[in-house]
């Protein structure tokens, strides 16, 4: 029997993100991070993040907790985002440690798009020992086959009624980056220069609207 090592992940755009369509994004909160006023404003986040939406019809708020997951591997970055409803317990956001906030009239969300990579293949490792050794602890018996089955969720795009996009990039366990006020469409994003340089085969995987 061949020695098979499996690499897998299955990140999908959570159905819960459909509930923010038609709502206005008001606030983004994190526990720590760095905001850059570059040509393309962006925010690098360490830890979890909150997105606070406002429903103008019901005059109610919806708060989503976003967590970045994943790690690097021989099969590439296995990155994705997990999203859940943040429970309202009567405490202020800063009492939960979310002290940094960005407040803006971003607009009303009309579409949510998930971007990532998919790959299913078996790699015969004979002759690739030098290439795969760095991904295994020293002294480990290398596998005969590396079985890859991955679906990442490296980017989530939110389209506003202003025509602008907000892109949320998962950069591994506990790390995010946000690009604001983008004119780049998802079709352009998947072929952007930085993904091309990393030899990524990005795709539009899911669309909610």
C-alpha positions in Angstrom: 0.0 0.0 0.0 1.4 3.4 -0.9 2.0 5.9 1.9 -0.6 8.7 1.2 -0.5 12.1 2.8 -3.8 14.1 2.5 -4.0 17.9 2.2 -7.5 19.2 2.3 -9.7 22.2 3.2 -13.3 23.1 2.3 -14.1 26.8 2.9 -17.4 28.1 1.4 -19.0 31.5 1.5 -21.3 31.2 4.6 -25.1 31.3 3.8 -25.3 33.8 6.7 -23.8 36.5 4.5 -27.0 36.6 2.5 -28.6 38.3 5.4 -26.5 41.4 5.0 -27.7 42.1 1.5 -30.0 45.1 1.5 -28.4 46.4 4.7 -26.0 49.3 5.2 -22.5 48.6 6.5 -21.8 51.1 9.2 -18.9 50.0 11.3 -15.9 47.7 11.2 -14.2 46.8 14.5 -11.1 44.9 15.5 -9.0 44.4 18.6 -5.8 45.5 16.8 -4.6 46.4 13.4 -2.9 49.0 11.1 -4.7 51.4 8.8 -2.9 52.6 5.7 -4.0 55.7 3.7 -2.4 54.5 0.5 -3.7 55.0 -3.0 -5.9 52.0 -2.1 -6.8 52.5 1.6 -6.5 49.2 3.4 -6.6 47.9 7.0 -4.5 45.0 8.2 -6.1 43.2 11.1 -4.8 40.8 13.8 -7.4 38.6 15.4 -11.2 38.6 14.9 -13.2 41.3 13.3 -16.8 42.6 13.6 -19.0 44.0 10.8 -21.9 46.0 12.0 -24.9 46.4 9.5 -28.0 48.5 9.8 -31.4 47.6 8.4 -33.1 50.9 7.5 -36.5 49.2 7.1 -36.6 47.5 10.6 -34.2 50.0 12.3 -32.2 47.1 13.7 -28.5 46.2 13.7 -26.9 43.0 12.7 -23.3 42.2 13.8 -21.2 39.5 12.2 -18.0 38.0 13.7 -15.4 37.2 11.1 -12.5 34.9 11.8 -9.6 34.1 9.5 -8.4 30.5 9.3 -5.8 28.4 7.5 -2.1 27.8 6.9 0.5 27.3 4.2 1.0 23.9 2.7 2.6 22.1 -0.2 -0.7 22.5 -2.0 -0.5 26.3 -1.5 -2.3 28.5 1.0 -5.3 26.8 2.6 -6.9 30.1 3.7 -10.5 30.9 4.4 -12.9 32.9 6.6 -15.5 31.8 9.1 -18.5 34.1 9.8 -21.1 33.9 12.5 -23.6 36.2 14.2 -22.0 38.0 17.1 -24.2 37.5 20.2 -25.7 40.6 21.8 -25.2 40.3 25.5 -25.7 43.9 26.7 -21.9 44.6 26.7 -20.3 47.3 24.5 -18.0 46.2 21.7 -15.0 47.6 23.6 -15.9 45.5 26.6 -15.2 42.5 24.4 -11.9 44.0 23.4 -12.9 45.5 20.1 -11.3 48.9 20.6 -10.4 49.9 17.1 -13.3 51.0 14.9 -13.8 52.4 11.4 -17.0 54.3 11.0 -18.2 55.3 7.5 -21.3 55.4 5.3 -20.0 52.5 3.1 -23.4 52.1 1.4 -26.0 49.4 1.1 -24.8 45.9 0.2 -26.3 44.5 -3.1 -24.0 41.6 -3.7 -21.5 39.3 -1.9 -18.9 37.3 -3.8 -16.5 34.5 -2.6 -13.2 34.1 -4.4 -10.7 31.2 -4.0 -9.0 28.2 -5.5 -10.1 24.7 -6.0 -7.8 21.7 -6.6 -8.3 17.9 -6.6 -5.2 15.9 -7.6 -2.8 13.1 -6.5 0.8 14.0 -6.7 3.3 11.1 -7.0 6.3 12.3 -4.9 9.1 10.2 -6.5 11.7 12.7 -7.7 10.2 15.6 -5.8 11.9 14.9 -2.5 13.8 18.2 -2.4 10.6 20.1 -3.2 8.4 18.5 -0.5 10.9 18.1 2.3 10.5 21.7 3.7 6.8 20.9 4.4 7.5 18.0 6.7 9.3 17.8 10.0 13.0 16.8 9.8 13.4 13.0 9.9 9.8 12.3 8.7 9.4 9.5 6.2 8.1 11.2 3.1 4.9 10.0 1.6 4.6 8.2 -1.8 1.6 10.2 -2.7 0.2 13.6 -1.7 -3.6 13.7 -2.2 -4.9 17.3 -2.5 -8.5 18.2 -2.2 -8.9 21.9 -1.5 -11.4 24.7 -1.8 -10.2 28.0 -0.3 -12.1 31.3 0.4 -9.3 33.8 0.2 -11.4 36.8 -0.7 -14.9 38.0 0.1 -16.1 40.9 -1.9 -19.0 43.2 -0.9 -20.6 45.4 -3.6 -22.4 48.5 -2.4 -25.1 50.5 -4.1 -22.4 53.2 -4.6 -20.7 50.9 -7.2 -17.7 50.4 -5.0 -16.4 47.2 -3.6 -15.0 46.3 -0.2 -12.6 43.2 -0.3 -11.8 41.1 2.7 -8.7 39.0 2.3 -8.0 36.0 4.6 -4.2 35.8 5.1 -4.0 32.7 7.4 -4.8 32.0 11.0 -5.8 35.2 12.7 -4.8 37.7 9.9 -7.0 39.8 7.6 -6.6 42.6 5.2 -9.4 44.9 3.9 -9.3 47.0 0.8 -11.8 49.9 0.7 -13.5 51.8 -2.0 -12.3 49.5 -4.8 -13.3 49.8 -8.4 -11.9 46.4 -9.2 -14.5 43.8 -10.1 -14.3 40.2 -9.0 -13.5 39.2 -12.6 -10.6 41.6 -12.6 -9.6 40.6 -9.0 -9.0 36.9 -9.9 -6.4 37.9 -12.5 -4.8 40.7 -10.5 -1.0 41.0 -10.6 -0.3 39.8 -7.1 -2.3 36.6 -7.6 -0.6 36.1 -11.0 2.8 36.5 -9.4 1.9 33.9 -6.7 0.8 31.6 -9.6 -2.7 31.3 -8.1 -5.6 29.9 -10.1 -8.3 32.1 -8.5 -12.0 31.7 -9.4 -15.3 33.2 -8.6 -16.8 30.4 -6.5 -20.0 31.8 -5.1 -22.3 34.8 -5.6 -25.1 36.0 -3.4 -27.3 38.8 -4.6 
